[in-house]
């Protein structure tokens, strides 16, 4: 599948890194927008509607975490975070803000490109399943339009959240281990995959489950992983 025509917004305050990343991405046929400003990044994400945001967390004006939070308020564009912070807690915090992936500095430009391509392939896939509903219409998933409805109302999910839900929904009732989910959704192994998936499921549940009870759509299976708790409608 060609990724030509996709646009990546690179938000990085170090010019050498910014230019390096731009060069690698453009060699793969991707369009690139760049900025060193968090405030400008928010405006570009809103006005230019990029297909992916690569976001450094240490910016001179607005912290990257705040940029991610602001962008998530109006867009589900995938976000790949770059940071010098390497601890697992830092990665989990980034994911809880709505990031889809996380790469610690120093990084390999080639790895960055591969991760960007994996994200874009997931979000620009060519072979979606037809729309399905579950639980007597409680949940509806339209892969072609990348839309999810819960009790008839649209729900905005990040690409990773959408990917997890689609993986579970394709075979309702099947238990997927955390390792299986991270590989199905990301397309490659990811350090700390167990807590990574748990963070994304936490965010997903906050959007699709009712707030007054235990989860009914995405269920945890003890020592197993996760499964969809609703049956597919006829």
N, C-alpha and C positions, 0 to 999 in steps of 0.2 A: 504494500500500500504506500502510495506517495504521500509525503507530508508537505510537499511544496504548497505554498499559499498560506501556511500557518505562520502566525506572528508571535514572537516571544518578546516580552518586556523584561529587560535586564535592569535591575535596580542595584547599583553597586557604587560606593563612593571612591574606590581606588581605581584610578583611570587605567592602569596597566591591566588589572584583572578584568575591568569592563571591556576594554578593547580586545583582550585575549578571548574572552567568552564570545563576544560578537563575531570575531573572525572564525572561530570553530563552528558556531551555529550557521553563519552565512555560507560556509563551505558545504553544509548539508542542505542548502537550498531554502533555509528558513528566513523569513523576514524578521528583522530585529529592531526594536526601539530601546533606547538606553536613557537612563537618568541617574544622577547621583543624589537626587533629592527625594525624600519620602513624601513630601507634600505634592511634588510633581508626579510621583508614581501613582498616587491616588487618583489624580486628575486624568492621567493617561489610561489607567485601568478602566476608568468610567467612560472616557470619550472614545478611546481607540479599540476597546473590547478585544484585547489580545487573547490568544489561545492558551498562553501559559505565562506566568510571572515567575521569574527567578529573582529572589529577594534576599539581599544581604540584611542582616539584622542590625548591624552597626552603621547607622547613617548619621550625617551631621545635623539634621534638623529634627526629623520625626523618627523615633525608634521603629525598627522594622516590625516589632510585635504590634505596634499601634497601626502601622500601615496595613498589616494583615487583617487586623480587626476591622479597620475601616472598609477595606476592599470586600471582606466577607459580608458586610452589611448590605451591599448592593449587587454582588456578583458571586457566582460559584466557579469562577475561573480557577484552574489548578494552580497551586503555589508550590514552588520548590525553594525551600529556604537554604541560604548559605550563612554559615556562622563559624566563628572561632571557638564557640562554646561547644565542647565535645561530650559533656556528661549525658548519661541516659535521661536524667531528669530534665535537662535542657531540651533534648529531642522530644520528649513527651509533651513538654509545655508547648513547643512549637506546633505539634500535631493537634493539641487541644484547641489551639487558636484557629485551626482549619487548614493547616498546611497539608499537602498531599505527599511531600517527600522532604528529606532533610539531608544536607551534605555538609560535612565539617571541613573547615579550612585547616591546612592546605589540601587542595583536592586536585585530582587529575582532570584536565579539561575534557579528555575523551570520555571519562566516566560521567561527567556532567552532561555531555551531549547524549550519551546512551540513556541516561535517566530521563532527560527531556524528551527524547524520541519515544521511550516507553510510555510516558504520560500522554503524549500526543496521540499515539496509536490507540490507547484506551479511550480517549475522548473523541476521536475521529474515526472510530471503527466503521467498517463497511458492511458487516453482516449481522445486523441486529435481529433479534427474535421479534415475532409479532407481539402486539400488546396483550397482556394477560391481566386478569384480576384475581384476587384472593380473598378468602373469608367473606363470601357473599358481598363482594364489592367494597369491602373495607379498605383494601390496598389495591392499587392499579399501577402497573409498571409498563411504560411504553419505551422500549429501548431505542427505537428509530428516532423518536423525538426527544429522547433523554428526559422524559417526564415521569414524575411520581405523584400519585394522588392518594391521600389518606382521608377516608370518609368524604370523598368528593372534592376535597380542597387540595390545590397544588402545594407541593413541598419542595423547596430549593435544597438540593444536596450538592456537596462537593463531588468531584469526579471519583474520589476514592470511596466516599460513602455510597455513591450510586453503584460503583463496581461491586462492593460488598453485598449490597442488597440484591443486585442482579444475580450474583453467584449463588446466593442462598435461594432465590426465587426460581431459578431454572430447574432445580430438583427439590421441591418442597418436602420437608421432613428429613432430608439427608443431612447428616452431621458433617460439617466441614471443620477440620482442625485449623488452628491459627496459622500453621505453616502453609496449608493448602490455600487458605484465603489470601495470604500475603503474596504468594506466587501467582495466583489467578488474577489478582487485582493489580499488582505491580509488574509482574512479568519477570521478576528476579528476586533472589533472596535478599533480605534486609536485616541488618543488625538489630537485635532487640525486637524481633517480629511479634513476640507474644504481647508485649505491652503496647506496641504500635497498633496492632489490630484492636486491642481492648480500648484504646483511646478513640479510635475511629468509630467503634461500635457504640461507645458512650455518647459521642456526638450524634450518631445516627438515631439512637433511641430517643434522645432529647427532642428530635424533630418529628419522629413518626409514632411514638408510643403515647398513650394517654398518661397524663401526669398524676392521676389519682390511683394508680395501682401498679402491680408487677408487670413487667414486659410481656406482651402477648404476640408480638410480630417477630422479633428477633430474640430467640431463646438461647440461654446458656446451657450447655450440656457439660456436667461436671466431668473433669478430666478428659473432655472430648473436644469441645470447641463451641460452635454455634450452629443453629438450624432455624429455618423459617417455621414459625408456629401456626401459620394459616395454610389451609388447603387451597389448591388452585380451583377456581370456579369452572364449571362445565363450559 
